[in-house]
Amino acid sequence: TSDEGYIAGGRLESDEIQVGDYALTNNGEYDGMIIKYSSKGAVEWASSVGGSDWDEINSVVGTSDGGYIAAGYFNSSSIQVGDYTLTNSGQDEGMIIKCSSEGKVEWTRSIGGTIQSVANTSDGGVIAGGSFTGSSIQVGEYTLTSNGYTDGMIIKYDSEGTIEWARRAGGDYWDEINSVVQTSDRGYIAGGEFQSSTIEEGSFNLENKGYSDWLLLKFQPNTG
């Protein structure tokens, strides 16, 4: 982190865990959690997020203002995140949470599917990668239509959590994006796996050589 400490995200399955001076209580099957450590490993703050079912934080990064972006998903019908209530529109609902340096929730966003990875961008925004299941999902002004059972997705947010663009990636079966970062030319690299027989991305045709193959996609700046 910017103060030379560490930020961690994950999940808790126990009924309750003690994290430094903080007691985190599980509200369901498992809850997401975020823990901030000092440079020497002392717990500075910790918080949990979740409802009555399966909820998890998959990725967390520091932001340019000293705060943090955490991303994951929730299976619960609704969850309370600070002063915000997020409602599940399906089976798994992706979530992005912006926290201050002290862990106070500043804003949250939910999106159908699962967010596996989140990274900072040079304009102060966020790039997120994950997957969605179903015929289509609405992502801000963008409709992402699946070509199969599960498709990968990449979403660009500005610093206030407004969606700037979104796109899908996938073929006729099960495909997902597991990691996404910005590159030095302000484009983006997304990595994941695909179980579809083939997927087409732009002028490229990726053919599956077995059951599940890895994929790596490079996108141009601003347009995805």
C-alpha positions, -999 to +999 in steps of 0.1 A: +000+000+000+010+037-003+020+037+034+042+006+029+017-016+046-004-045+032-040-050+022-056-085+020-089-098+009-106-132+012-133-150+030-141-164+065-159-197+070-157-199+108-186-184+129-162-158+142-125-150+139-103-126+159-081-104+137-059-083+159-084-062+180-112-069+156-138-097+159-152-106+125-185-125+125-198-147+098-234-141+088-239-171+065-220-199+048-190-177+044-184-139+043-159-117+026-132-099+046-107-072+042-077-067+065-052-038+065-018-044+080+010-020+088+045-025+073+054-046+104+023-068+101+001-052+128-036-052+121-048-016+116-083-024+107-105-053+095-140-056+082-163-083+069-191-082+043-218-108+037-253-121+042-269-154+047-252-174+019-218-175+001-200-141-002-163-135-010-137-109-017-114-121-045-092-091-052-082-058-034-058-030-045-048+004-032-059+035-050-042+068-058-060+086-030-047+062-004-079+042-003-087+007-015-109-011-041-121-045-032-140-068-056-157-102-054-192-116-054-221-123-032-246-152-034-268-138-005-301-122-015-288-089-002-258-076+018-252-045+038-219-028+029-214+002+051-244+025+045-252+007+012-275-022+005-266-045-024-293-067-038-287-099-057-304-101-091-295-137-097-274-165-084-240-148-081-237-110-081-204-093-086-195-064-062-169-036-061-163-017-029-144+016-026-130+022+009-111+051+024-076+046+040-094+039+073-117+013+058-148+035+056-170+025+026-173+054+001-192+037-026-203+003-039-214-012-071-230-046-080-231-064-113-245-097-123-218-124-124-185-127-105-156-103-102-123-122-100-098-094-105-095-056-101-067-033-109-060+005-109-058+024-142-037+055-150-067+078-151-076+070-115-103+045-125-106+007-121-105-022-146-123-054-135-125-089-149-147-118-142-175-139-157-213-141-160-238-169-165-271-166-184-282-152-217-272-116-210-266-090-183-269-053-182-237-034-173-245+003-171-255+012-207-240-019-221-257-052-227-234-082-226-248-112-244-234-147-237-224-170-265-226-201-243-231-211-207-206-187-190-187-159-206-158-138-194-163-100-189-142-069-186-155-037-172-139-002-170-150+021-142-140+057-136-128+069-101-164+074-089-176+040-100-193+050-132-191+024-160-171+037-190-172+006-211-178-032-208-173-062-231-176-099-230-153-127-241-162-163-248-176-190-270-202-218-267-194-232-233-176-221-201-151-192-203-139-167-177-115-139-171-094-144-139-069-115-140-067-081-157-041-053-155-033-021-174-003-021-196+023+007-202+006+019-234-026+023-213-042-007-229-052-038-210-042-074-206-067-100-195-060-136-187-083-165-180-094-199-193-119-212-219-136-246-222-155-236-254-143-254-286-133-220-301-137-184-292-134-154-316-120-121-304-117-095-331-097-110-359-084-138-337-098-173-335-087-193-304-091-231-307-093-253-276-067-281-277-082-301-248-107-297-220-097-263-207-072-239-223-057-206-211-063-174-229-045-140-229-062-110-245-047-076-252-071-046-256-065-011-269-068+019-245-102+035-238-123+014-261-117-021-247 
